[in-house]
């Protein structure tokens, strides 16, 4: 069976912007590698369409400037309706799903986890608020992985839980 794909992205030199990378590395160290593949990236690029297409479920982890520091949100993703421009250096998670669908004819169900940031200045350390949110974020993602492993063909069952 195809693995669940976790993609953590962000700039580790911009403080809280690196939270997605940090979380993905911790997931990689604590979940079975035969069930989960983890990619850590600086940004989302078109070459990720292939591993996304090959996955049975995709979890994106990224920082958010729209939420209060340390606030964790998750939302189910759908491919963008229009194919994004391939000449850009950075795509959205929904844009990547659209790329996978356009190139390979399908894309798996996906979810995006974000954490509100406090600081994106040049610094390698996470702010206290974001650092304190990591255990909750990791617990939610691990719980999602477990539920997706138990119900691999029913992503809607996952969406009815307390953690969309």
Secondary structure by P-SEA (a helix, b strand, c coil): cccbbbbbbccccccccaaaaaaaaaaaaccccccbbbbbcccccccaaaaaaaccbbbbbbccccccccbbbbbbbcccccccccccccccaaaaaaaaaaaccccccbbbbbbbbccccccccccaaaaaaaaaaaaaaaaaaaaaaaccccaaaaaacccc
